[in-house]
């Protein structure tokens, strides 16, 4: 679902954060959406210690407060919406600002859901 070039950029960002000892405010690299619910995930980095985890923001389709934290990449790839549809990768997504500036009201949590 996520192209190799984007997976490599996510890892590059993750390594940069690891070198600094904290997550940096990277531009999102990947946007994944649920066409059924309007939920979306913006991913900015991948863990250099566990390549199955990505850091990003989750925007629920119901308008509630966005969440920021780590998400399972396989969970995103294989989970389905309530209507049974797989999540979609947005190949045309081009971020305009860092992930922290996209949702200033974001709530930091340890793990964000991989299901809409």
Secondary structure as UniProt FT lines:
FT   HELIX           4..20
FT   STRAND          30..33
FT   TURN            35..37
FT   STRAND          40..46
FT   TURN            51..52
FT   STRAND          53..59
FT   TURN            61..62
FT   STRAND          67..72
FT   HELIX           73..78
FT   TURN            82..83
FT   STRAND          88..89
FT   TURN            91..92
FT   HELIX           99..102
FT   TURN            104..105
FT   STRAND          107..111
//
